Amino acid sequence: GYSESRIKEQLKADLFGRLVSERIFVSVNHGDKNSDYNMKVTILSSNTVSPVARIMLGVLAGANSLKVDVKLFETATGNLHSNFVVTGESASHPMSSESGLESAVREVVSNIINGLR
């Protein structure tokens, strides 16, 4: 399976890149007190299926899934600007290139981007 720290790192890496490339924010910095907004993303739940289980059980192993809570605060005031929950899920088929946790993370990041638009 995947550790929560690995899920967090993948989520952060994908999200940081997309927030700028999709023009949601001009720049994204970790822990910058001078930024306009502060975003907190909390993993609410994750279901990870190991590659071995995927091969042994196929579709019955289920999908990798991830559910996160997103809070966007105005840095200057500390006021909550946006709050929403998003989910992401990978394909269940063992031969699919979209069956890994990375696919669930990509879907979560896409849903965060859409939520911020």
C-alpha contacts under 8 A as a table, 3 or more apart, distances in Angstrom:
res1	aa1	res2	aa2	distance
1	G	48	T	5.65
1	G	49	V	5.91
1	G	50	S	4.58
1	G	51	P	7.78
2	Y	6	R	6.40
2	Y	7	I	6.81
2	Y	48	T	6.40
2	Y	50	S	7.74
3	S	6	R	5.24
3	S	7	I	6.44
4	E	7	I	5.00
4	E	8	K	6.12
5	S	8	K	5.02
5	S	9	E	6.15
6	R	9	E	5.13
6	R	10	Q	6.17
7	I	10	Q	5.25
7	I	11	L	6.03
7	I	105	V	7.79
8	K	11	L	5.06
8	K	12	K	6.01
9	E	12	K	5.14
9	E	13	A	6.07
10	Q	13	A	5.19
10	Q	14	D	6.11
10	Q	102	E	7.56
10	Q	105	V	7.29
11	L	14	D	5.35
11	L	15	L	5.91
11	L	105	V	5.99
11	L	106	R	7.89
11	L	109	V	7.16
12	K	15	L	5.14
12	K	16	F	5.89
13	A	16	F	5.43
13	A	17	G	6.48
14	D	17	G	5.53
14	D	18	R	6.30
14	D	105	V	7.96
14	D	106	R	7.14
14	D	109	V	6.88
15	L	18	R	5.21
15	L	19	L	5.99
15	L	109	V	5.71
16	F	19	L	5.46
16	F	20	V	6.92
16	F	28	V	6.36
17	G	20	V	5.78
17	G	21	S	6.16
18	R	21	S	4.92
18	R	22	E	5.51
18	R	109	V	7.85
18	R	113	I	7.63
19	L	22	E	5.59
19	L	23	R	6.23
19	L	24	I	5.18
19	L	25	F	5.85
19	L	27	S	7.91
19	L	28	V	7.32
19	L	113	I	6.93
20	V	23	R	4.94
20	V	24	I	6.05
20	V	25	F	5.40
20	V	26	V	5.88
20	V	27	S	5.86
20	V	28	V	6.92
21	S	24	I	7.81
22	E	113	I	7.83
23	R	26	V	6.39
24	I	113	I	7.41
24	I	116	L	7.22
24	I	117	R	6.98
25	F	28	V	6.87
29	N	32	D	5.68
29	N	35	S	7.92
32	D	35	S	5.70
33	K	75	T	7.31
34	N	75	T	7.73
35	S	38	N	7.19
35	S	75	T	6.58
36	D	74	E	6.08
36	D	75	T	5.46
36	D	76	A	7.00
37	Y	72	L	6.56
37	Y	73	F	5.50
37	Y	74	E	4.62
37	Y	75	T	4.92
38	N	72	L	5.78
38	N	73	F	5.09
38	N	74	E	6.35
38	N	75	T	5.75
39	M	70	V	7.14
39	M	71	K	5.71
39	M	72	L	4.46
39	M	73	F	6.22
40	K	70	V	5.90
40	K	71	K	5.15
40	K	72	L	6.44
41	V	68	V	6.50
41	V	69	D	5.65
41	V	70	V	4.65
41	V	71	K	6.45
42	T	68	V	5.44
42	T	69	D	5.12
42	T	70	V	6.62
43	I	46	S	7.38
43	I	66	L	7.48
43	I	67	K	6.14
43	I	68	V	4.42
43	I	69	D	6.47
44	L	66	L	7.82
44	L	67	K	5.45
44	L	68	V	5.09
44	L	69	D	6.55
45	S	66	L	5.88
45	S	67	K	5.22
45	S	68	V	7.03
46	S	64	N	7.50
46	S	65	S	5.54
46	S	66	L	4.41
46	S	67	K	6.34
47	N	63	A	7.62
47	N	64	N	5.34
47	N	65	S	5.07
47	N	66	L	6.50
48	T	63	A	7.52
48	T	64	N	4.76
48	T	65	S	6.66
48	T	101	L	6.72
49	V	53	A	6.38
49	V	54	R	6.54
49	V	61	A	6.76
49	V	62	G	7.27
49	V	63	A	6.85
49	V	64	N	5.73
49	V	101	L	7.96
50	S	53	A	5.23
50	S	54	R	6.21
51	P	54	R	4.90
51	P	55	I	6.22
52	V	55	I	5.19
52	V	56	M	6.07
53	A	56	M	5.01
53	A	57	L	5.60
53	A	58	G	7.33
53	A	61	A	6.22
54	R	57	L	5.48
54	R	58	G	4.91
54	R	59	V	7.22
54	R	61	A	5.68
54	R	94	P	5.54
55	I	58	G	5.37
55	I	94	P	6.09
57	L	60	L	5.38
57	L	61	A	5.20
58	G	61	A	5.73
58	G	62	G	7.90
58	G	92	S	7.43
58	G	93	H	6.24
58	G	94	P	5.22
59	V	62	G	5.70
59	V	63	A	7.90
59	V	92	S	5.06
59	V	93	H	5.03
59	V	94	P	6.46
60	L	92	S	7.80
61	A	92	S	7.34
62	G	92	S	5.35
63	A	89	E	6.28
63	A	90	S	5.39
63	A	91	A	5.82
63	A	92	S	4.62
63	A	99	S	6.98
64	N	89	E	5.64
64	N	90	S	5.22
64	N	91	A	7.61
64	N	92	S	7.71
64	N	99	S	7.21
64	N	100	G	6.66
64	N	101	L	5.37
64	N	104	A	6.31
65	S	87	T	7.28
65	S	88	G	5.61
65	S	89	E	4.27
65	S	90	S	6.39
65	S	101	L	7.15
65	S	104	A	5.65
66	L	87	T	5.55
66	L	88	G	5.28
66	L	89	E	6.45
66	L	104	A	6.25
66	L	105	V	6.94
66	L	108	V	7.20
67	K	85	V	7.13
67	K	86	V	5.79
67	K	87	T	4.28
67	K	88	G	6.55
67	K	108	V	7.56
68	V	85	V	5.68
68	V	86	V	5.56
68	V	87	T	6.38
68	V	108	V	7.74
69	D	83	N	7.41
69	D	84	F	5.99
69	D	85	V	4.43
69	D	86	V	6.60
70	V	82	S	7.76
70	V	83	N	5.56
70	V	84	F	5.38
70	V	85	V	5.99
70	V	86	V	7.72
70	V	112	I	7.57
71	K	80	L	7.06
71	K	81	H	7.62
71	K	82	S	5.75
71	K	83	N	4.51
71	K	84	F	6.80
72	L	80	L	6.04
72	L	81	H	5.40
72	L	82	S	5.03
72	L	83	N	6.41
73	F	78	G	5.71
73	F	79	N	5.48
73	F	80	L	4.43
73	F	81	H	5.16
73	F	82	S	7.08
74	E	77	T	5.71
74	E	78	G	5.21
74	E	79	N	5.40
74	E	80	L	6.44
74	E	81	H	6.21
75	T	78	G	5.23
75	T	79	N	7.64
80	L	83	N	7.36
82	S	116	L	7.96
84	F	115	G	7.48
86	V	108	V	6.18
86	V	111	N	6.17
86	V	112	I	6.66
87	T	107	E	7.48
87	T	108	V	5.44
87	T	111	N	7.44
88	G	103	S	7.90
88	G	104	A	4.59
88	G	105	V	6.38
88	G	106	R	7.54
88	G	107	E	4.81
88	G	108	V	4.58
88	G	111	N	7.84
89	E	101	L	7.89
89	E	103	S	6.95
89	E	104	A	4.28
89	E	105	V	7.78
89	E	107	E	6.81
89	E	108	V	7.97
90	S	98	E	5.85
90	S	99	S	4.96
90	S	100	G	6.19
90	S	101	L	6.41
90	S	102	E	7.85
90	S	103	S	5.13
90	S	104	A	4.69
91	A	96	S	6.73
91	A	98	E	5.42
91	A	99	S	4.46
91	A	100	G	7.67
91	A	103	S	7.86
92	S	96	S	7.69
92	S	99	S	5.79
93	H	96	S	5.45
93	H	99	S	6.50
94	P	99	S	6.43
95	M	99	S	7.61
96	S	99	S	5.51
97	S	100	G	7.41
98	E	102	E	7.94
98	E	103	S	5.46
99	S	103	S	6.63
100	G	103	S	5.62
100	G	104	A	7.23
101	L	104	A	5.10
101	L	105	V	6.29
102	E	105	V	5.02
102	E	106	R	6.11
103	S	106	R	5.03
103	S	107	E	6.23
104	A	107	E	5.13
104	A	108	V	6.24
105	V	108	V	5.03
105	V	109	V	6.16
106	R	109	V	5.12
106	R	110	S	6.17
107	E	110	S	5.06
107	E	111	N	6.17
108	V	111	N	5.05
108	V	112	I	6.16
109	V	112	I	4.99
109	V	113	I	6.20
110	S	113	I	5.11
110	S	114	N	6.21
111	N	114	N	5.01
111	N	115	G	6.03
112	I	115	G	4.95
112	I	116	L	6.28
113	I	116	L	5.22
113	I	117	R	6.44
114	N	117	R	5.30
